[in-house]
Amino acid sequence: MARFGVIGAGAIGSTIACRLAAAGEEVVLFARGPRRASVERDGLRVRIGDAVQAARPTVVESGAALACDTLFLAVKADALPALIPAIAAASHGATSIVPLCNGLPWWYRQTGDVPAGTIEAVDPGGRLAAAIDPAHIVGAVLFLRAALAADGTVESQGGERMVLGAVVGGDEAATRIAAALEGAGIACPVAPSIRQVLWSKIALNLATNPLSAVSRATLAQMCDDAHLLGIVRAILGESLALAALDGQAPRESVDDLVAVTRCAGPFLTSMAQDAIAGRPLELAAIAQAVLDLADDHGHPMPVARTVAAMAAWLHPPRAA
């Protein structure tokens, strides 16, 4: 039986680990601190409405030497460089690496044909690009609305979906992983161009996350308020124009992405949740990496830049 590993035991990692373990897959959850102790004691629980799914995967300390065949990276993008040793310890020579991070991923420019440039905002000094062979990366675009409750239960709004696709080469690994996720109840199509699919999520994240940190509005409120909706639409338009300039225009229009946002309902984005809790914001991957790419193309993106700057000013990084 293939072994699935999940680094990160927040809402996303816990959901993936719980679904796969409950479906009978061998799952190792790499976690730290109180969350590790909580999962060891109580197991994992994911609730949608009145339905609760529970599972007890193997739980070990992040960094433990326990190699997996597929390794999901369910942490924020800015945490990844420090986790390179833990990723290596949880991998073998043929491990498929599936990053589940928001924003523009470090592997975006890695095509395998020529030496790739780094995306400094998410991979300072190119450490991730040097450490992880892009041929082993399965790109993922995750659509999952969930949050951890005080008792450790994941509160999910359902409709869990992931799109997979090879970063370099063929889709054999993506197809294998997708089959396991489908068997665990997570819709998981395989896309011929994962970068193109990625841009719809990049646009949604950039249009809603920094704005939510500034306004504390839910996704439904952003769509219901004319002023906020105007900002969302402007940033979506700027983002889709950038995707086209980069040769990766997604199929969705601004209207399509607004409809996706509206369907999400009264949900606070992850960045709004972080802002309310006083945690650092994921602006490097969600905003700065995209704006740096825009600079490369001479694409101004004034509305996105303004809202991101406001979010950064209101919620400055903590001093080291």
Secondary structure, 3 states (H helix, E strand, C coil): CCEEEEECCCHHHHHHHHHHHHCCCEEEEEECHHHHHHHHHHCEEEEECCEEEEECCEEEECCCCCCCCEEEECCCHHHCHHHHHHHHHCCCCCCEEEECCCCCCHHHHCCCCCCCCCCCCCCHHHHHHHHCCHHHEEEEEEECCEEECCCCCEEECCCCEEEEEECCCCCHHHHHHHHHHHHCCCECCECCCHHHHHHHHHHHHHHHHHHHHHHCCCHHHHHHCHHHHHHHHHHHHHHHHHHHHCCCCCCCCHHHHHHHHHHCCCCCCHHHHHHHHCCCCCHHHHHHHHHHHHHHHCCCCHHHHHHHHHHHHHCCCCCC
